[in-house]
Amino acid sequence: MARLSNKTALITGGTSGIGLETARRFIEEGARVIVTGTNPDNIAEAQRVLGPDALVLKADAGDVAAQKGVADAVKARFGTLDIAFLNAGIADFGPVEQWTEAAFDRSFAINVKGPYFLVQALLPVLANPASIVLNTSINAHLGMPGSSIYAATKAAFLSMARTLSGELVGRDIRVNAVSPGPVRTPLHDRLGSTPEENAAIGDAIKAQIPLGRYGHSKEIADAVVFLASDEGGFALGTEIILDGGMATL
């Protein structure tokens, strides 16, 4: 299939995990892709995986000033943008008494503030029509202990999908969200301080998933392809939850 033929797509945090798999799926569907990341090794690997036609940029998702640089790079390379998948984010967990102001600000900068100003920076280059998909989280709906800040950032991001959908629909820009449950990515491998802690946390999370397994990056990427393509043309301000039943069973 070529559901994204002749489309140009930006994927933030696109050098690993869900972002990289989504970039791969977009290319399979005929899109030209731009991805961003910060880790030099991941950037090099993403360039290898996605091929020479992909534009791989180093950009800090939490740096407001850097967002205009991303938009400028998109305009210089492709002129306009049809799809933006705002996927970059961090997942820091801990009990309320351990949080510091600096850690709080870092989570909100990367997960909320930076992406918001990226949308602002992209407005002049977004095509008509265009699709924006935000990667939120099932944690926006759960009261999981230790997730207070992460869940708050994702709840803010989910609210942004709803409010921006109403604000931008007049420009024929659709804004929607995907809310994954636990997906085995490099992000989840850093939840603990040691491999043993990671394993213990992973087992505890898996026990909360009615389907009895972690999600796969491709399952999330396929939902993003749907929302980004003409097949999802009637989706506006909506949220696709892919959590193995965590929030409903």
C-alpha positions in Angstrom: 0.0 0.0 0.0 1.0 3.7 -0.4 -1.4 5.5 1.9 1.1 8.3 2.4 2.3 8.6 -1.2 3.8 12.1 -1.9 3.4 13.1 1.7 6.1 14.7 3.9 6.2 13.7 7.5 8.1 14.8 10.6 8.6 12.4 13.5 10.1 13.8 16.7 12.0 11.4 18.8 12.2 9.3 15.6 15.6 7.7 16.1 14.5 4.8 18.4 11.5 2.9 19.7 8.0 3.9 18.5 9.3 6.9 16.6 11.8 5.0 14.5 9.2 2.2 13.8 6.7 4.9 12.7 9.3 6.5 10.4 9.8 3.0 8.9 6.1 2.5 8.4 5.7 6.0 6.9 8.4 5.2 4.3 6.7 1.9 3.5 3.5 3.9 2.9 5.3 6.2 0.5 6.2 9.2 2.6 9.3 11.3 2.8 10.4 11.6 6.4 12.3 13.9 8.7 13.1 12.6 12.2 14.7 14.2 15.2 16.7 12.9 18.1 19.5 13.8 20.5 21.6 10.7 20.9 24.5 10.6 18.3 24.5 6.8 18.2 20.7 6.6 17.7 20.9 9.3 15.0 23.5 7.4 13.1 21.6 4.1 13.4 18.3 5.8 12.3 20.0 7.2 9.2 21.3 3.7 8.4 17.8 2.2 8.9 15.8 4.8 7.1 18.2 5.4 4.2 19.8 8.3 2.6 16.6 10.0 1.5 15.5 10.5 5.2 16.5 13.7 6.9 17.7 13.0 10.4 18.2 16.0 12.6 19.7 16.5 16.0 17.2 18.6 18.0 16.3 18.8 21.7 12.6 18.4 22.1 12.7 20.5 25.3 14.5 23.5 23.8 11.9 26.0 22.7 14.4 27.9 20.5 15.4 24.7 18.7 11.8 24.1 17.4 12.1 27.0 14.9 15.2 25.4 13.6 13.3 22.1 13.0 10.6 24.0 11.1 13.2 25.9 9.1 15.0 22.6 8.2 11.7 21.1 7.0 10.9 24.1 4.8 14.4 24.2 3.4 14.4 20.5 2.4 10.7 19.9 1.5 8.9 23.2 1.4 5.8 22.1 3.1 4.8 19.4 5.7 1.8 17.2 5.5 2.2 15.1 8.7 3.7 15.8 12.1 4.0 13.0 14.7 5.0 14.6 18.0 6.5 11.6 19.7 9.6 12.8 21.6 9.3 12.5 25.3 10.7 11.2 28.6 9.2 9.0 31.2 10.6 9.8 34.7 8.9 8.1 37.6 9.2 8.5 41.4 7.3 9.2 44.6 6.2 12.8 45.2 8.6 13.4 48.0 11.6 12.7 45.7 10.8 15.2 42.9 12.8 18.3 42.5 11.8 21.5 40.7 14.6 20.9 38.1 13.3 17.4 37.4 9.7 18.7 37.2 10.6 21.5 34.8 12.6 19.0 32.6 9.7 16.7 32.2 7.3 19.5 31.3 9.8 21.1 29.0 10.3 18.0 26.9 6.8 16.5 27.1 4.7 19.6 26.8 6.4 23.0 26.3 8.8 22.0 23.5 6.1 20.2 21.5 3.6 23.0 21.9 6.1 25.6 20.5 7.0 23.1 17.7 3.4 23.2 16.6 3.5 26.9 16.6 6.8 26.9 14.6 5.3 24.5 12.1 2.2 26.4 11.3 3.7 28.4 8.4 4.9 25.2 6.7 2.0 22.9 7.3 0.1 22.0 4.1 -3.6 22.3 3.6 -4.8 19.7 4.6 -2.4 18.4 7.2 -2.4 16.0 10.1 -0.8 16.3 13.5 -0.7 13.3 15.8 0.4 13.6 19.4 1.9 10.6 21.3 0.3 10.8 24.8 0.0 7.8 27.2 -2.5 5.7 29.0 -1.0 7.2 32.1 -3.1 10.2 31.4 -6.1 8.1 32.5 -4.5 6.0 35.3 -3.6 6.8 38.9 -0.4 4.8 38.8 1.7 5.4 41.9 5.0 7.1 41.1 3.8 8.5 37.8 2.4 11.9 39.1 4.6 14.1 36.9 4.7 11.9 33.8 0.9 11.4 33.9 0.4 15.1 34.3 2.5 15.9 31.3 0.6 13.4 29.2 -2.7 14.6 30.4 -1.7 18.1 29.3 -0.6 16.8 25.9 -3.9 14.9 25.5 -5.8 18.1 26.4 -3.7 19.9 23.8 -4.8 17.4 21.1 -8.4 18.3 21.9 -8.1 22.0 22.1 -5.8 22.4 19.1 -8.1 20.3 17.0 -10.8 22.9 17.5 -8.5 25.8 17.0 -6.8 24.5 13.8 -9.7 22.8 12.0 -10.4 26.0 10.2 -7.0 25.6 8.5 -7.9 22.0 7.6 -5.3 20.7 10.1 -6.5 17.6 12.0 -5.1 17.0 15.4 -5.4 13.6 17.1 -3.7 11.5 19.7 -2.5 8.0 20.3 -2.2 6.8 23.9 -0.1 3.7 24.2 0.1 1.5 27.2 3.4 -0.2 28.0 5.5 -0.8 24.9 8.9 -2.5 25.1 11.2 0.3 23.9 14.5 1.7 25.1 12.5 4.1 27.1 11.2 1.3 29.3 14.6 -0.2 29.7 15.6 3.0 31.6 12.9 2.9 34.3 15.2 1.5 36.9 18.8 2.1 38.0 20.0 -1.4 37.4 19.0 -4.3 35.0 17.5 -6.1 38.0 15.3 -3.1 38.9 14.3 -2.7 35.2 13.3 -6.4 35.2 11.3 -6.1 38.4 9.5 -2.9 37.2 8.8 -4.6 33.8 7.3 -7.6 35.5 5.1 -5.5 37.7 3.9 -3.5 34.7 3.2 -6.6 32.7 1.1 -8.0 35.5 -1.3 -5.0 35.1 -2.0 -5.6 31.4 -5.1 -7.8 30.8 -3.6 -9.1 27.5 -0.6 -10.3 29.4 2.0 -8.8 27.2 3.7 -5.5 26.3 2.6 -3.7 23.1 4.7 -3.7 20.0 6.0 -0.5 18.4 4.5 -1.5 15.1 1.0 -1.7 16.7 1.3 2.0 17.7 2.9 3.0 14.4 0.0 1.4 12.5 -2.5 3.5 14.4 -0.4 6.7 13.7 -0.4 5.8 9.9 -4.2 5.5 10.1 -4.6 8.9 11.7 -2.1 10.5 9.4 -3.6 9.1 6.2 -6.8 9.9 4.3 -8.3 6.9 5.9 -8.4 8.8 9.2 -9.8 11.9 7.5 -12.9 11.9 9.7 -10.9 11.7 13.0 -10.6 15.0 14.7 -9.6 15.6 18.3 -9.8 11.9 19.0 -7.7 9.5 21.0 -6.8 6.0 20.0 -6.0 4.0 23.2 -3.7 1.0 22.7 -3.1 -0.3 26.2 -3.9 -4.1 26.2 -7.0 -3.3 28.3 -5.3 -1.6 31.2 -7.7 1.3 31.4 -10.9 -0.6 30.7 -10.7 -4.1 32.2 
